[in-house]
Amino acid sequence: MKGPRKHIEGVNDDDRQLFRDAVRDVTRLKLEPRIVAAKPKMPPRARFSAADRAAVLIESLDSDTAGDWIETGDEVSFRRAGIKASIVGKLRRGEYRVDAECDLHGLNVEECKRVLREFLAEALARDLHCVRVIHGKGLRSGPRGPVLKVAVNLVLRKTGPVVAFCTARPIDGGTGALYVLLAGKH
């Protein structure tokens, strides 16, 4: 037996000899290092009631989509009828505090729409007024262009409580993100 022998209370020399005789022909297993793959990180899920989810869905389908829609190059701007241009100007300059954000990177269009609607329902339930939605710049979308950006624009336009949105400042994501103003005191 290799290594120093340790004295264990209650074990006499006869017991030690019996153990050695029992394990004499045993060979030590060579253990290979195990590689444990990291579990993929699950995207965050918004928690809210089924009633909130249903209300946002109904509102998004029934709402008036009339409003000013301006798209110049990669920048996007939208405001509902009756919303002053000065409000959008303040939004564009980042003068409203962003209360929450939703990052949609890596989602397909259907997941994007579902997560965005859930996020908006939660924001409305929490009485938030300005949120940031990160849709990315569509660099991996190929010739189709930024598909999530288009999907986000459509969902936001169809959601009645969204009174305005515009491209975020470069420090907050630039053309890969939007500031979204929700109905409330402005």
FITOR-219541 format. One record per atom (N, C-alpha, C): residue number from 1; residue in one letter; x, y, z. Coordinates in steps of 0.2 Angstrom, whole numbers, plus 5000, padded with zeros to 4 digits. Example, Ala and Ser with C-alpha at 12.3 -4.5 7.8 and 13.67 -1.06 7.14 Angstrom:
2
+-----+----+------+------+------+
|   i | aa |   c1 |   c2 |   c3 |
+-----+----+------+------+------+
|   1 |  a | 5066 | 4972 | 5039 |
|   1 |  a | 5062 | 4978 | 5039 |
|   1 |  a | 5066 | 4984 | 5039 |
|   2 |  s | 5064 | 4989 | 5035 |
|   2 |  s | 5068 | 4995 | 5036 |
|   2 |  s | 5064 | 5000 | 5039 |
+-----+----+------+------+------+
END
This chain:
186
+-----+----+------+------+------+
|   i | aa |   c1 |   c2 |   c3 |
+-----+----+------+------+------+
|   1 |  m | 5004 | 4994 | 5000 |
|   1 |  m | 5000 | 5000 | 5000 |
|   1 |  m | 5004 | 5006 | 5000 |
|   2 |  k | 5003 | 5011 | 4996 |
|   2 |  k | 5007 | 5017 | 4995 |
|   2 |  k | 5005 | 5022 | 5000 |
|   3 |  g | 5009 | 5027 | 5002 |
|   3 |  g | 5007 | 5033 | 5006 |
|   3 |  g | 5008 | 5031 | 5013 |
|   4 |  p | 5007 | 5036 | 5017 |
|   4 |  p | 5008 | 5035 | 5024 |
|   4 |  p | 5001 | 5031 | 5027 |
|   5 |  r | 5002 | 5027 | 5032 |
|   5 |  r | 4997 | 5024 | 5035 |
|   5 |  r | 4994 | 5028 | 5040 |
|   6 |  k | 4987 | 5029 | 5040 |
|   6 |  k | 4984 | 5032 | 5045 |
|   6 |  k | 4981 | 5028 | 5050 |
|   7 |  h | 4981 | 5030 | 5057 |
|   7 |  h | 4978 | 5026 | 5062 |
|   7 |  h | 4971 | 5028 | 5063 |
|   8 |  i | 4967 | 5023 | 5062 |
|   8 |  i | 4959 | 5024 | 5063 |
|   8 |  i | 4957 | 5021 | 5069 |
|   9 |  e | 4954 | 5024 | 5073 |
|   9 |  e | 4951 | 5021 | 5080 |
|   9 |  e | 4946 | 5016 | 5078 |
|  10 |  g | 4947 | 5011 | 5082 |
|  10 |  g | 4942 | 5005 | 5082 |
|  10 |  g | 4944 | 5000 | 5077 |
|  11 |  v | 4949 | 5001 | 5073 |
|  11 |  v | 4951 | 4996 | 5068 |
|  11 |  v | 4958 | 4993 | 5070 |
|  12 |  n | 4958 | 4987 | 5071 |
|  12 |  n | 4964 | 4983 | 5073 |
|  12 |  n | 4968 | 4981 | 5067 |
|  13 |  d | 4974 | 4978 | 5068 |
|  13 |  d | 4978 | 4976 | 5063 |
|  13 |  d | 4975 | 4970 | 5059 |
|  14 |  d | 4971 | 4966 | 5063 |
|  14 |  d | 4968 | 4960 | 5059 |
|  14 |  d | 4963 | 4963 | 5054 |
|  15 |  d | 4959 | 4968 | 5056 |
|  15 |  d | 4955 | 4971 | 5051 |
|  15 |  d | 4958 | 4974 | 5045 |
|  16 |  r | 4964 | 4977 | 5046 |
|  16 |  r | 4967 | 4980 | 5041 |
|  16 |  r | 4970 | 4975 | 5036 |
|  17 |  q | 4972 | 4969 | 5039 |
|  17 |  q | 4975 | 4964 | 5035 |
|  17 |  q | 4969 | 4961 | 5031 |
|  18 |  l | 4963 | 4960 | 5034 |
|  18 |  l | 4958 | 4957 | 5030 |
|  18 |  l | 4956 | 4961 | 5024 |
|  19 |  f | 4956 | 4968 | 5026 |
|  19 |  f | 4954 | 4973 | 5020 |
|  19 |  f | 4959 | 4972 | 5015 |
|  20 |  r | 4966 | 4972 | 5016 |
|  20 |  r | 4971 | 4972 | 5011 |
|  20 |  r | 4970 | 4966 | 5007 |
|  21 |  d | 4969 | 4960 | 5010 |
|  21 |  d | 4968 | 4954 | 5007 |
|  21 |  d | 4962 | 4954 | 5002 |
|  22 |  a | 4957 | 4958 | 5004 |
|  22 |  a | 4950 | 4958 | 5000 |
|  22 |  a | 4951 | 4962 | 4994 |
|  23 |  v | 4956 | 4967 | 4994 |
|  23 |  v | 4956 | 4972 | 4989 |
|  23 |  v | 4963 | 4971 | 4985 |
|  24 |  r | 4967 | 4966 | 4986 |
|  24 |  r | 4973 | 4965 | 4983 |
|  24 |  r | 4973 | 4965 | 4976 |
|  25 |  d | 4968 | 4962 | 4972 |
|  25 |  d | 4968 | 4961 | 4965 |
|  25 |  d | 4964 | 4967 | 4962 |
|  26 |  v | 4962 | 4972 | 4966 |
|  26 |  v | 4959 | 4977 | 4963 |
|  26 |  v | 4963 | 4982 | 4960 |
|  27 |  t | 4962 | 4985 | 4954 |
|  27 |  t | 4966 | 4990 | 4951 |
|  27 |  t | 4962 | 4996 | 4951 |
|  28 |  r | 4965 | 5002 | 4952 |
|  28 |  r | 4962 | 5008 | 4952 |
|  28 |  r | 4960 | 5010 | 4945 |
|  29 |  l | 4954 | 5013 | 4945 |
|  29 |  l | 4951 | 5015 | 4938 |
|  29 |  l | 4954 | 5022 | 4937 |
|  30 |  k | 4956 | 5023 | 4930 |
|  30 |  k | 4958 | 5029 | 4928 |
|  30 |  k | 4952 | 5033 | 4926 |
|  31 |  l | 4951 | 5039 | 4929 |
|  31 |  l | 4945 | 5043 | 4928 |
|  31 |  l | 4947 | 5048 | 4923 |
|  32 |  e | 4943 | 5049 | 4918 |
|  32 |  e | 4944 | 5054 | 4913 |
|  32 |  e | 4941 | 5060 | 4915 |
|  33 |  p | 4943 | 5066 | 4914 |
|  33 |  p | 4940 | 5072 | 4916 |
|  33 |  p | 4933 | 5073 | 4913 |
|  34 |  r | 4928 | 5075 | 4916 |
|  34 |  r | 4922 | 5075 | 4914 |
|  34 |  r | 4921 | 5083 | 4911 |
|  35 |  i | 4918 | 5083 | 4905 |
|  35 |  i | 4916 | 5090 | 4903 |
|  35 |  i | 4909 | 5090 | 4903 |
|  36 |  v | 4907 | 5095 | 4907 |
|  36 |  v | 4899 | 5096 | 4908 |
|  36 |  v | 4898 | 5103 | 4904 |
|  37 |  a | 4893 | 5102 | 4899 |
|  37 |  a | 4891 | 5107 | 4895 |
|  37 |  a | 4887 | 5112 | 4899 |
|  38 |  a | 4888 | 5118 | 4898 |
|  38 |  a | 4883 | 5123 | 4901 |
|  38 |  a | 4876 | 5123 | 4898 |
|  39 |  k | 4871 | 5123 | 4902 |
|  39 |  k | 4864 | 5123 | 4900 |
|  39 |  k | 4863 | 5130 | 4896 |
|  40 |  p | 4860 | 5130 | 4890 |
|  40 |  p | 4858 | 5136 | 4887 |
|  40 |  p | 4854 | 5141 | 4891 |
|  41 |  k | 4855 | 5147 | 4891 |
|  41 |  k | 4852 | 5152 | 4895 |
|  41 |  k | 4845 | 5153 | 4892 |
|  42 |  m | 4840 | 5152 | 4896 |
|  42 |  m | 4833 | 5153 | 4894 |
|  42 |  m | 4831 | 5161 | 4894 |
|  43 |  p | 4828 | 5163 | 4889 |
|  43 |  p | 4826 | 5170 | 4889 |
|  43 |  p | 4822 | 5172 | 4894 |
|  44 |  p | 4822 | 5178 | 4897 |
|  44 |  p | 4818 | 5180 | 4902 |
|  44 |  p | 4810 | 5180 | 4900 |
|  45 |  r | 4806 | 5178 | 4905 |
|  45 |  r | 4799 | 5178 | 4903 |
|  45 |  r | 4795 | 5183 | 4908 |
|  46 |  a | 4791 | 5187 | 4905 |
|  46 |  a | 4787 | 5191 | 4909 |
|  46 |  a | 4782 | 5188 | 4912 |
|  47 |  r | 4780 | 5190 | 4919 |
|  47 |  r | 4775 | 5187 | 4923 |
|  47 |  r | 4769 | 5192 | 4923 |
|  48 |  f | 4763 | 5190 | 4921 |
|  48 |  f | 4757 | 5194 | 4922 |
|  48 |  f | 4751 | 5189 | 4921 |
|  49 |  s | 4746 | 5192 | 4922 |
|  49 |  s | 4740 | 5188 | 4922 |
|  49 |  s | 4737 | 5187 | 4915 |
|  50 |  a | 4733 | 5181 | 4914 |
|  50 |  a | 4730 | 5180 | 4907 |
|  50 |  a | 4726 | 5185 | 4905 |
|  51 |  a | 4723 | 5189 | 4910 |
|  51 |  a | 4718 | 5194 | 4908 |
|  51 |  a | 4722 | 5200 | 4905 |
|  52 |  d | 4728 | 5202 | 4908 |
|  52 |  d | 4732 | 5207 | 4905 |
|  52 |  d | 4734 | 5205 | 4898 |
|  53 |  r | 4736 | 5199 | 4897 |
|  53 |  r | 4738 | 5196 | 4890 |
|  53 |  r | 4733 | 5197 | 4885 |
|  54 |  a | 4727 | 5195 | 4887 |
|  54 |  a | 4721 | 5195 | 4883 |
|  54 |  a | 4719 | 5202 | 4881 |
|  55 |  a | 4720 | 5207 | 4886 |
|  55 |  a | 4718 | 5214 | 4885 |
|  55 |  a | 4723 | 5217 | 4880 |
|  56 |  v | 4729 | 5216 | 4881 |
|  56 |  v | 4734 | 5219 | 4876 |
|  56 |  v | 4733 | 5216 | 4869 |
|  57 |  l | 4731 | 5209 | 4869 |
|  57 |  l | 4730 | 5206 | 4862 |
|  57 |  l | 4724 | 5209 | 4859 |
|  58 |  i | 4719 | 5210 | 4862 |
|  58 |  i | 4713 | 5213 | 4860 |
|  58 |  i | 4714 | 5220 | 4857 |
|  59 |  e | 4717 | 5224 | 4862 |
|  59 |  e | 4719 | 5231 | 4860 |
|  59 |  e | 4723 | 5231 | 4854 |
|  60 |  s | 4728 | 5227 | 4854 |
|  60 |  s | 4733 | 5227 | 4848 |
|  60 |  s | 4729 | 5226 | 4841 |
|  61 |  l | 4724 | 5222 | 4842 |
|  61 |  l | 4720 | 5220 | 4835 |
|  61 |  l | 4715 | 5225 | 4834 |
|  62 |  d | 4712 | 5228 | 4839 |
|  62 |  d | 4707 | 5233 | 4838 |
|  62 |  d | 4709 | 5240 | 4838 |
|  63 |  s | 4715 | 5242 | 4839 |
|  63 |  s | 4716 | 5249 | 4840 |
|  63 |  s | 4717 | 5253 | 4833 |
|  64 |  d | 4716 | 5259 | 4834 |
|  64 |  d | 4717 | 5263 | 4828 |
|  64 |  d | 4724 | 5264 | 4826 |
|  65 |  t | 4726 | 5262 | 4820 |
|  65 |  t | 4733 | 5263 | 4818 |
|  65 |  t | 4735 | 5269 | 4815 |
|  66 |  a | 4730 | 5274 | 4815 |
|  66 |  a | 4731 | 5280 | 4811 |
|  66 |  a | 4736 | 5284 | 4815 |
|  67 |  g | 4741 | 5287 | 4812 |
|  67 |  g | 4746 | 5291 | 4815 |
|  67 |  g | 4751 | 5293 | 4810 |
|  68 |  d | 4756 | 5297 | 4813 |
|  68 |  d | 4761 | 5299 | 4808 |
|  68 |  d | 4767 | 5294 | 4809 |
|  69 |  w | 4768 | 5291 | 4803 |
|  69 |  w | 4774 | 5286 | 4802 |
|  69 |  w | 4779 | 5289 | 4798 |
|  70 |  i | 4785 | 5290 | 4801 |
|  70 |  i | 4790 | 5292 | 4797 |
|  70 |  i | 4796 | 5288 | 4797 |
|  71 |  e | 4799 | 5286 | 4792 |
|  71 |  e | 4805 | 5282 | 4791 |
|  71 |  e | 4810 | 5285 | 4787 |
|  72 |  t | 4815 | 5287 | 4789 |
|  72 |  t | 4821 | 5289 | 4785 |
|  72 |  t | 4827 | 5285 | 4786 |
|  73 |  g | 4829 | 5281 | 4781 |
|  73 |  g | 4834 | 5277 | 4781 |
|  73 |  g | 4833 | 5272 | 4787 |
|  74 |  d | 4838 | 5271 | 4792 |
|  74 |  d | 4837 | 5267 | 4797 |
|  74 |  d | 4833 | 5269 | 4803 |
|  75 |  e | 4832 | 5276 | 4803 |
|  75 |  e | 4829 | 5279 | 4809 |
|  75 |  e | 4821 | 5278 | 4808 |
|  76 |  v | 4818 | 5277 | 4814 |
|  76 |  v | 4810 | 5276 | 4814 |
|  76 |  v | 4807 | 5281 | 4819 |
|  77 |  s | 4801 | 5284 | 4817 |
|  77 |  s | 4798 | 5288 | 4821 |
|  77 |  s | 4790 | 5287 | 4820 |
|  78 |  f | 4786 | 5287 | 4825 |
|  78 |  f | 4779 | 5286 | 4825 |
|  78 |  f | 4776 | 5290 | 4830 |
|  79 |  r | 4770 | 5293 | 4829 |
|  79 |  r | 4766 | 5297 | 4834 |
|  79 |  r | 4759 | 5296 | 4832 |
|  80 |  r | 4755 | 5295 | 4837 |
|  80 |  r | 4747 | 5295 | 4836 |
|  80 |  r | 4745 | 5302 | 4834 |
|  81 |  a | 4739 | 5302 | 4831 |
|  81 |  a | 4735 | 5308 | 4830 |
|  81 |  a | 4734 | 5311 | 4836 |
|  82 |  g | 4735 | 5318 | 4837 |
|  82 |  g | 4734 | 5321 | 4843 |
|  82 |  g | 4740 | 5322 | 4847 |
|  83 |  i | 4745 | 5318 | 4846 |
|  83 |  i | 4751 | 5319 | 4850 |
|  83 |  i | 4756 | 5324 | 4847 |
|  84 |  k | 4758 | 5329 | 4851 |
|  84 |  k | 4762 | 5334 | 4848 |
|  84 |  k | 4769 | 5332 | 4846 |
|  85 |  a | 4771 | 5335 | 4840 |
|  85 |  a | 4778 | 5334 | 4838 |
|  85 |  a | 4783 | 5335 | 4843 |
|  86 |  s | 4782 | 5340 | 4848 |
|  86 |  s | 4787 | 5341 | 4853 |
|  86 |  s | 4788 | 5336 | 4858 |
|  87 |  i | 4783 | 5332 | 4859 |
|  87 |  i | 4783 | 5326 | 4863 |
|  87 |  i | 4788 | 5321 | 4860 |
|  88 |  v | 4788 | 5320 | 4853 |
|  88 |  v | 4792 | 5315 | 4850 |
|  88 |  v | 4799 | 5318 | 4850 |
|  89 |  g | 4800 | 5324 | 4849 |
|  89 |  g | 4807 | 5328 | 4850 |
|  89 |  g | 4810 | 5326 | 4856 |
|  90 |  k | 4806 | 5327 | 4862 |
|  90 |  k | 4809 | 5325 | 4869 |
|  90 |  k | 4811 | 5318 | 4869 |
|  91 |  l | 4806 | 5314 | 4866 |
|  91 |  l | 4808 | 5306 | 4866 |
|  91 |  l | 4814 | 5305 | 4863 |
|  92 |  r | 4815 | 5308 | 4857 |
|  92 |  r | 4821 | 5307 | 4852 |
|  92 |  r | 4827 | 5309 | 4856 |
|  93 |  r | 4827 | 5314 | 4860 |
|  93 |  r | 4833 | 5317 | 4863 |
|  93 |  r | 4834 | 5313 | 4870 |
|  94 |  g | 4830 | 5308 | 4871 |
|  94 |  g | 4831 | 5304 | 4878 |
|  94 |  g | 4829 | 5308 | 4884 |
|  95 |  e | 4824 | 5313 | 4884 |
|  95 |  e | 4822 | 5317 | 4889 |
|  95 |  e | 4817 | 5313 | 4894 |
|  96 |  y | 4815 | 5308 | 4892 |
|  96 |  y | 4810 | 5304 | 4896 |
|  96 |  y | 4815 | 5298 | 4900 |
|  97 |  r | 4813 | 5297 | 4906 |
|  97 |  r | 4817 | 5292 | 4909 |
|  97 |  r | 4814 | 5285 | 4907 |
|  98 |  v | 4819 | 5280 | 4905 |
|  98 |  v | 4817 | 5274 | 4903 |
|  98 |  v | 4816 | 5270 | 4909 |
|  99 |  d | 4809 | 5267 | 4910 |
|  99 |  d | 4807 | 5263 | 4916 |
|  99 |  d | 4809 | 5256 | 4915 |
| 100 |  a | 4809 | 5253 | 4909 |
| 100 |  a | 4811 | 5246 | 4908 |
| 100 |  a | 4813 | 5245 | 4901 |
| 101 |  e | 4816 | 5239 | 4900 |
| 101 |  e | 4818 | 5238 | 4893 |
| 101 |  e | 4817 | 5230 | 4891 |
| 102 |  c | 4816 | 5229 | 4885 |
| 102 |  c | 4815 | 5222 | 4882 |
| 102 |  c | 4820 | 5221 | 4877 |
| 103 |  d | 4824 | 5216 | 4878 |
| 103 |  d | 4829 | 5214 | 4873 |
| 103 |  d | 4826 | 5208 | 4869 |
| 104 |  l | 4825 | 5209 | 4862 |
| 104 |  l | 4822 | 5204 | 4858 |
| 104 |  l | 4827 | 5200 | 4854 |
| 105 |  h | 4834 | 5202 | 4855 |
| 105 |  h | 4839 | 5198 | 4851 |
| 105 |  h | 4838 | 5191 | 4851 |
| 106 |  g | 4840 | 5188 | 4845 |
| 106 |  g | 4840 | 5180 | 4845 |
| 106 |  g | 4833 | 5177 | 4844 |
| 107 |  l | 4828 | 5181 | 4844 |
| 107 |  l | 4821 | 5178 | 4844 |
| 107 |  l | 4819 | 5178 | 4837 |
| 108 |  n | 4814 | 5173 | 4835 |
| 108 |  n | 4811 | 5173 | 4828 |
| 108 |  n | 4805 | 5178 | 4829 |
| 109 |  v | 4802 | 5179 | 4823 |
| 109 |  v | 4797 | 5184 | 4822 |
| 109 |  v | 4791 | 5183 | 4827 |
| 110 |  e | 4789 | 5176 | 4827 |
| 110 |  e | 4783 | 5175 | 4831 |
| 110 |  e | 4785 | 5176 | 4839 |
| 111 |  e | 4791 | 5173 | 4841 |
| 111 |  e | 4793 | 5174 | 4848 |
| 111 |  e | 4794 | 5181 | 4850 |
| 112 |  c | 4796 | 5185 | 4845 |
| 112 |  c | 4797 | 5192 | 4846 |
| 112 |  c | 4791 | 5196 | 4847 |
| 113 |  k | 4786 | 5194 | 4843 |
| 113 |  k | 4779 | 5197 | 4844 |
| 113 |  k | 4776 | 5196 | 4851 |
| 114 |  r | 4777 | 5189 | 4852 |
| 114 |  r | 4774 | 5187 | 4859 |
| 114 |  r | 4777 | 5190 | 4865 |
| 115 |  v | 4784 | 5190 | 4865 |
| 115 |  v | 4788 | 5193 | 4870 |
| 115 |  v | 4786 | 5200 | 4871 |
| 116 |  l | 4786 | 5204 | 4865 |
| 116 |  l | 4785 | 5211 | 4865 |
| 116 |  l | 4778 | 5213 | 4868 |
| 117 |  r | 4773 | 5209 | 4866 |
| 117 |  r | 4766 | 5210 | 4868 |
| 117 |  r | 4766 | 5209 | 4876 |
| 118 |  e | 4769 | 5203 | 4878 |
| 118 |  e | 4769 | 5202 | 4885 |
| 118 |  e | 4773 | 5208 | 4889 |
| 119 |  f | 4778 | 5210 | 4886 |
| 119 |  f | 4782 | 5216 | 4889 |
| 119 |  f | 4777 | 5222 | 4890 |
| 120 |  l | 4774 | 5223 | 4885 |
| 120 |  l | 4770 | 5229 | 4885 |
| 120 |  l | 4764 | 5229 | 4890 |
| 121 |  a | 4761 | 5223 | 4890 |
| 121 |  a | 4756 | 5221 | 4895 |
| 121 |  a | 4758 | 5223 | 4902 |
| 122 |  e | 4764 | 5220 | 4903 |
| 122 |  e | 4767 | 5221 | 4910 |
| 122 |  e | 4769 | 5228 | 4911 |
| 123 |  a | 4771 | 5232 | 4906 |
| 123 |  a | 4773 | 5239 | 4907 |
| 123 |  a | 4767 | 5243 | 4908 |
| 124 |  l | 4761 | 5241 | 4905 |
| 124 |  l | 4755 | 5245 | 4906 |
| 124 |  l | 4752 | 5243 | 4913 |
| 125 |  a | 4753 | 5237 | 4915 |
| 125 |  a | 4750 | 5235 | 4922 |
| 125 |  a | 4754 | 5239 | 4927 |
| 126 |  r | 4760 | 5240 | 4926 |
| 126 |  r | 4765 | 5243 | 4931 |
| 126 |  r | 4764 | 5251 | 4930 |
| 127 |  d | 4760 | 5253 | 4925 |
| 127 |  d | 4759 | 5261 | 4924 |
| 127 |  d | 4766 | 5264 | 4922 |
| 128 |  l | 4770 | 5260 | 4918 |
| 128 |  l | 4776 | 5263 | 4916 |
| 128 |  l | 4775 | 5268 | 4910 |
| 129 |  h | 4779 | 5273 | 4909 |
| 129 |  h | 4777 | 5278 | 4904 |
| 129 |  h | 4782 | 5278 | 4898 |
| 130 |  c | 4788 | 5276 | 4899 |
| 130 |  c | 4793 | 5276 | 4894 |
| 130 |  c | 4797 | 5269 | 4894 |
| 131 |  v | 4798 | 5266 | 4889 |
| 131 |  v | 4802 | 5259 | 4889 |
| 131 |  v | 4806 | 5259 | 4883 |
| 132 |  r | 4811 | 5255 | 4883 |
| 132 |  r | 4816 | 5254 | 4877 |
| 132 |  r | 4815 | 5247 | 4875 |
| 133 |  v | 4814 | 5246 | 4868 |
| 133 |  v | 4814 | 5240 | 4865 |
| 133 |  v | 4820 | 5239 | 4861 |
| 134 |  i | 4824 | 5234 | 4862 |
| 134 |  i | 4830 | 5232 | 4858 |
| 134 |  i | 4828 | 5227 | 4853 |
| 135 |  h | 4828 | 5229 | 4847 |
| 135 |  h | 4827 | 5224 | 4842 |
| 135 |  h | 4833 | 5222 | 4838 |
| 136 |  g | 4838 | 5225 | 4838 |
| 136 |  g | 4844 | 5224 | 4835 |
| 136 |  g | 4844 | 5227 | 4828 |
| 137 |  k | 4850 | 5227 | 4824 |
| 137 |  k | 4850 | 5231 | 4818 |
| 137 |  k | 4849 | 5226 | 4812 |
| 138 |  g | 4848 | 5220 | 4813 |
| 138 |  g | 4846 | 5215 | 4808 |
| 138 |  g | 4852 | 5213 | 4804 |
| 139 |  l | 4858 | 5213 | 4807 |
| 139 |  l | 4864 | 5212 | 4803 |
| 139 |  l | 4865 | 5204 | 4801 |
| 140 |  r | 4861 | 5200 | 4805 |
| 140 |  r | 4861 | 5193 | 4803 |
| 140 |  r | 4855 | 5191 | 4799 |
| 141 |  s | 4851 | 5196 | 4797 |
| 141 |  s | 4845 | 5194 | 4793 |
| 141 |  s | 4846 | 5193 | 4786 |
| 142 |  g | 4852 | 5195 | 4783 |
| 142 |  g | 4853 | 5194 | 4776 |
| 142 |  g | 4849 | 5199 | 4772 |
| 143 |  p | 4848 | 5197 | 4766 |
| 143 |  p | 4844 | 5201 | 4761 |
| 143 |  p | 4837 | 5203 | 4763 |
| 144 |  r | 4834 | 5200 | 4768 |
| 144 |  r | 4828 | 5202 | 4770 |
| 144 |  r | 4828 | 5208 | 4774 |
| 145 |  g | 4833 | 5210 | 4776 |
| 145 |  g | 4834 | 5216 | 4780 |
| 145 |  g | 4832 | 5215 | 4787 |
| 146 |  p | 4831 | 5220 | 4792 |
| 146 |  p | 4830 | 5219 | 4799 |
| 146 |  p | 4822 | 5217 | 4800 |
| 147 |  v | 4821 | 5210 | 4800 |
| 147 |  v | 4815 | 5207 | 4801 |
| 147 |  v | 4812 | 5209 | 4808 |
| 148 |  l | 4815 | 5209 | 4813 |
| 148 |  l | 4813 | 5210 | 4820 |
| 148 |  l | 4811 | 5218 | 4820 |
| 149 |  k | 4815 | 5222 | 4817 |
| 149 |  k | 4813 | 5229 | 4817 |
| 149 |  k | 4806 | 5230 | 4814 |
| 150 |  v | 4805 | 5227 | 4809 |
| 150 |  v | 4798 | 5228 | 4805 |
| 150 |  v | 4793 | 5225 | 4810 |
| 151 |  a | 4794 | 5219 | 4813 |
| 151 |  a | 4789 | 5216 | 4817 |
| 151 |  a | 4787 | 5220 | 4823 |
| 152 |  v | 4792 | 5223 | 4826 |
| 152 |  v | 4792 | 5227 | 4832 |
| 152 |  v | 4788 | 5234 | 4830 |
| 153 |  n | 4789 | 5237 | 4824 |
| 153 |  n | 4786 | 5243 | 4822 |
| 153 |  n | 4778 | 5241 | 4821 |
| 154 |  l | 4777 | 5235 | 4818 |
| 154 |  l | 4770 | 5234 | 4817 |
| 154 |  l | 4766 | 5232 | 4823 |
| 155 |  v | 4769 | 5229 | 4828 |
| 155 |  v | 4766 | 5228 | 4835 |
| 155 |  v | 4765 | 5234 | 4838 |
| 156 |  l | 4770 | 5238 | 4838 |
| 156 |  l | 4769 | 5245 | 4842 |
| 156 |  l | 4764 | 5249 | 4839 |
| 157 |  r | 4763 | 5249 | 4832 |
| 157 |  r | 4758 | 5253 | 4829 |
| 157 |  r | 4751 | 5251 | 4831 |
| 158 |  k | 4750 | 5244 | 4831 |
| 158 |  k | 4744 | 5241 | 4833 |
| 158 |  k | 4742 | 5241 | 4840 |
| 159 |  t | 4746 | 5243 | 4844 |
| 159 |  t | 4745 | 5243 | 4852 |
| 159 |  t | 4743 | 5250 | 4854 |
| 160 |  g | 4736 | 5251 | 4855 |
| 160 |  g | 4733 | 5258 | 4856 |
| 160 |  g | 4737 | 5262 | 4862 |
| 161 |  p | 4739 | 5259 | 4867 |
| 161 |  p | 4742 | 5263 | 4872 |
| 161 |  p | 4749 | 5266 | 4871 |
| 162 |  v | 4752 | 5263 | 4865 |
| 162 |  v | 4758 | 5266 | 4863 |
| 162 |  v | 4756 | 5273 | 4859 |
| 163 |  v | 4758 | 5278 | 4862 |
| 163 |  v | 4757 | 5285 | 4859 |
| 163 |  v | 4762 | 5287 | 4854 |
| 164 |  a | 4768 | 5285 | 4855 |
| 164 |  a | 4774 | 5287 | 4851 |
| 164 |  a | 4780 | 5282 | 4852 |
| 165 |  f | 4784 | 5282 | 4846 |
| 165 |  f | 4790 | 5279 | 4847 |
| 165 |  f | 4795 | 5281 | 4842 |
| 166 |  c | 4802 | 5281 | 4844 |
| 166 |  c | 4807 | 5283 | 4839 |
| 166 |  c | 4813 | 5279 | 4840 |
| 167 |  t | 4818 | 5280 | 4835 |
| 167 |  t | 4824 | 5277 | 4836 |
| 167 |  t | 4828 | 5280 | 4842 |
| 168 |  a | 4831 | 5276 | 4846 |
| 168 |  a | 4835 | 5278 | 4852 |
| 168 |  a | 4841 | 5281 | 4850 |
| 169 |  r | 4844 | 5285 | 4855 |
| 169 |  r | 4850 | 5288 | 4854 |
| 169 |  r | 4856 | 5283 | 4853 |
| 170 |  p | 4861 | 5285 | 4850 |
| 170 |  p | 4867 | 5280 | 4849 |
| 170 |  p | 4869 | 5276 | 4856 |
| 171 |  i | 4869 | 5280 | 4861 |
| 171 |  i | 4871 | 5277 | 4868 |
| 171 |  i | 4867 | 5272 | 4870 |
| 172 |  d | 4860 | 5272 | 4868 |
| 172 |  d | 4855 | 5268 | 4870 |
| 172 |  d | 4853 | 5262 | 4865 |
| 173 |  g | 4857 | 5262 | 4860 |
| 173 |  g | 4856 | 5256 | 4855 |
| 173 |  g | 4855 | 5259 | 4848 |
| 174 |  g | 4854 | 5266 | 4847 |
| 174 |  g | 4854 | 5269 | 4840 |
| 174 |  g | 4848 | 5265 | 4836 |
| 175 |  t | 4850 | 5264 | 4830 |
| 175 |  t | 4845 | 5261 | 4825 |
| 175 |  t | 4843 | 5254 | 4827 |
| 176 |  g | 4846 | 5251 | 4832 |
| 176 |  g | 4844 | 5244 | 4834 |
| 176 |  g | 4840 | 5244 | 4840 |
| 177 |  a | 4837 | 5250 | 4842 |
| 177 |  a | 4833 | 5251 | 4848 |
| 177 |  a | 4828 | 5256 | 4847 |
| 178 |  l | 4822 | 5256 | 4851 |
| 178 |  l | 4817 | 5261 | 4850 |
| 178 |  l | 4815 | 5263 | 4857 |
| 179 |  y | 4814 | 5270 | 4858 |
| 179 |  y | 4811 | 5273 | 4864 |
| 179 |  y | 4803 | 5272 | 4863 |
| 180 |  v | 4799 | 5270 | 4868 |
| 180 |  v | 4792 | 5269 | 4867 |
| 180 |  v | 4789 | 5273 | 4872 |
| 181 |  l | 4784 | 5277 | 4870 |
| 181 |  l | 4780 | 5281 | 4875 |
| 181 |  l | 4773 | 5278 | 4876 |
| 182 |  l | 4771 | 5277 | 4882 |
| 182 |  l | 4765 | 5273 | 4883 |
| 182 |  l | 4760 | 5279 | 4886 |
| 183 |  a | 4754 | 5278 | 4885 |
| 183 |  a | 4749 | 5282 | 4887 |
| 183 |  a | 4749 | 5284 | 4894 |
| 184 |  g | 4748 | 5290 | 4896 |
| 184 |  g | 4749 | 5292 | 4903 |
| 184 |  g | 4751 | 5300 | 4903 |
| 185 |  k | 4753 | 5302 | 4909 |
| 185 |  k | 4755 | 5309 | 4909 |
| 185 |  k | 4762 | 5311 | 4906 |
| 186 |  h | 4762 | 5315 | 4902 |
| 186 |  h | 4769 | 5317 | 4899 |
| 186 |  h | 4770 | 5324 | 4899 |
+-----+----+------+------+------+
END
